[in-house]
Amino acid sequence: MATSASYICVHEVDNLPAIDPDADAWYREAALLAKPDTLRPWDRIVDLYSKAAERNHWKAMHNLAALYRTGWPGGVEKDTQKALDLYQKMVELNIPQGYYDMAAMIGNTTGVTNPASDGIAFLNKAAKLGNPAAQTELGKRYIYEAKNIELGLKITQCAADQGYGQANYELGDYYNIVAHNYPKALSFYQIAVSQGHAGAALVMADIFDKDSLPHDAMWYRPDEKQDALYKQLRVQLKEDPELRAPNLMKDHPLPAHPKQGFDAEHPDQRPSL
């Protein structure tokens, strides 16, 4: 990923293995039992995830490793080695999420001898296989550390194109804080909200709240309807992180910016939905 011209966007779905139907049923049952605000039967959850992991269900391995990595009071005992073993198994199966998980573990300098070089190697591999979280992290590094903005934006956009809310949120931050293209920033924040990003909903509500300061920075006029909409969505997303609003952009089009219109570079060009 040395140059913007040579970068090729890869989507994770094209590098995922087939999933065993029985393993998927066990995974889904475990995920349902593990939902917040429920009396979670941890022994049953671990058992179901373990059975699915034995059949190489990558999401089950990811979730089970996360439980071992952090532990859960009164439910799952923390076991760093078990987490590492599951991540290593995912890497051996060439699963994109496994490389990203290993990079995150290395970032905490857990069980590795050379965290700096090993971590970036795993992060690069995850991104090349299309993992959107890895692409988002790598994109940020190119934008803010390597100062290769064009390449960083391309990588982040690749993650955003996969429906990854955090990538759209990061693009919103870039166009807001760095490029000062506020209409473009707002459109990315809105897409992030539609993909379940509660933080983006808070930003959107603040922008249109007459009593909040951020709208002064972005120079949008206060809007009670927009403010109420995003405050409501933020509450709903906190209660249900799985909530999605795919029609948000169509049903609630954004207003033009008072000075920049619909895009600072092309003020009269209304964004396509």
N, C-alpha and C positions, 0 to 999 in steps of 0.2 A: 504494500500500500504506500509506495514511495511518492507517487504523483497522482494528481486528480485525474489526469487524462487516462491513466492506466487502470483506474479503479472500476471494478465490475461489481454491481450490487447483487448479492446472493441472499435468497430468502431461506429461512430455517426449514420451512416445510419440505423443501426439496432435498433435505439431508437427514430426515427423520426415518427411523426404522419402522417397519410394520409392527402393530401392537396386537398381542395375543388377546382374543375376545374375553376369555376367562379372567386373565390378568386385569383387563380394563374394568371388568365388573367389580373385582375386588378393590381396585384403585378408587373407583367412583363411590363405592360403599364407604370406604375409609375416609375419603374426602368429605362426604356428607356427614359422617359421624364427628369429624374434626372441626366442623363449622363453629365459629364463636357463639357465645350465648347459649350453649347447650351443655348438658352433662356428658362430657366426653369420656367414653370408655376407652382409656388409653391402651390397655392390654389388647383389646379387640382391634383398635386402629393400627397399632404396631404390627399385629399379626397379619392383618389384611395387606398392609403395605409391604410387609416382608414376603408374603406369598407372591404378590405381583412383581416385586423386585427380582425374585428368583427366576421369573420368566422374562426378565430384561425389560420390564415396563419402566421407561425412563422417568416418567412423571412420578411414579411411586418411589423410585430410587431417590429422586430429588427431594421429595417431601419427607421421606424417612430419614435421609441424611440431615435435613434441616432440623428435625426433631432431636437427633443425636448430637448435632453440632451445638445447639443451645440448651438442650434439656427443657423439661417442663415440670415445674414444681408439682409434686404429688402425682405425677403421671409417667414421665420418661426421664430416666437418668442420663445426664450428659455423658457422651462417650465420643471423644474426638476421633479416636482411631476407627470406630465403626463408620463415622461420617466420611473420613478419608478413604476408607476401603470402598464405600459406595461410589464416591466421586471417581476413584481410580477405575472402578468397573465401568462407569459411564464413559470415561476416556478411552478405555480399551475397546468399547463398542462404537467409538467415534461419534458419540452423541454430542451435539453442539452445547447443550446446557451443561454437560459434564465438564467441558473445558472451562466454561465460565465459572461454574461452581468451584473448580479447583483454583482458578485465578483469585476468586474472592477469599478462599481459605488461605492462599498464599499471602494475600494482602494483609491478613492478620498474623503472618509469620508463624503459622501453626504447622508443625511437622515438616518444615522445609529448611534447606541450608542456604539457599540463595534466593530470597524472596523477590528481589528487584527484577532480575533477569528471568527467573522462572515464571513469575506472575505475568509479565508482559507477553511472554511466549504463549501461555495458555489463553490469555485475553485475545491475542491476535488470531489464534487458531479458532476460537469460538466465533469471532467476528467473521472470519473467512468462510465459516460453515453457516453463517446467516443468523446466529443468535442475536436477537434485537437488543438485549441488555448489554451484551458485549460491544455491539456496534455503537450504542449510545455512549458508553463509557469511553470507547476509543475515539469517537467523534469529538467528545469534549476535550480529550487530550490533544488532538490535532489542532482544534480551534484555539484553546487557551494556553497550552504549553508549547507546542511546536510552531504555533502561529501560522499553520497551513489551513487557513479558514475555508478555502474552497473544498479541499479534500475532507475536512472535518464535517462540513455541512452535507456533503454527498453521503458520507457514511451514516450520519445521523438521520438523514432523509430516508435512507434505505431501511433503517429500523422503523421509522415513522410509517413508511408504506406498508409495513407488516401489521399495522394496527396497534403499535406499542405506545401507550399513552405517555410514558416518561420521555420518549424521544420527541414527541410533539411538544411537550412541556419545555424541554431543553431548547428546542428551536424557538419557542415563544420567548424564552429568556434571552436568547442570542439577539433576536430582532428588537426586543425591548431595550435591553441594557447596553448592547454593543452597537448595533446598527441603527437604533432609534427609528426603526420603521414600525410605528405603533399599530397600524392596521394589520400588517402582516403578523406581528406578534400576537395580536388579539385573535386572529384566525387560527393560529396554532394552539393557543390556549383553549379555544373553544373545541377544537378537534380533540384535544387531550381530555377535556371534560366528557365528551361523547364516548370516549374509550375508558371511562371510569377513573379519571385522575382527580381525586378530591382536592389536592393542592391547587390545581388549575381552576377549579370551581371557586375557591377562596379568592384567587387573584381576580377572576372575572367579577365577582361580587364587589370586591374592593374598588375596582376600576369605576363601577357605575354607582357606588354608594356616595351620596351627597356629603356624608360626614367623614369620609375616609380620604387619606392623603394620596394614595397611589394614583387616583384618577387625575390629580393635579399634575403629576409627573408625566403621565401619558396624554394629558390634555383632552380627555374625553368628557363630554358633558354628563352630569349625573342622570341616571335613567332608572326610575322606580321599578318598572316592569322587569328590566334586565337584572337589576340588583336582586329583586325578590326571587327571580327564576334561579339564579346561580346560588343564592343562599339556600334555597330549598334543595337543589341538587347536591350541594355539599353535605347537608344533613342526611339525605338519602344515601349518598355514597359512603358516609361514615357508618351507617347502619348496615348497608349491603355493598361491600366492595366489588361484588360481581355485577352490579348494575351497569348497563350500557344504554346509551341514547343515540342510536345511529341516525335518527332523523333530526337531531338538534340543529344542525347547520341549516337545513331546509326549513324547519318550522320556526326557527328564531334567528333570522338573518341579522347580522351585525350592522350597526349604523356606520355611516361614513365618519371618518375622523374630521374634526372641524377644520384642520389645516392640511392634512395629508390625504384626505379622501379615503379611498379603499386600498391604496397602496402608495407609499411615499414615492416610489419610483414611477408609478403610473397612476396618479391620483383619480383619474376618471374611469379606471378599469374596475368594474364590479367583479369580485371573485366568483368563480364558477362553483356550483354546489355539487 
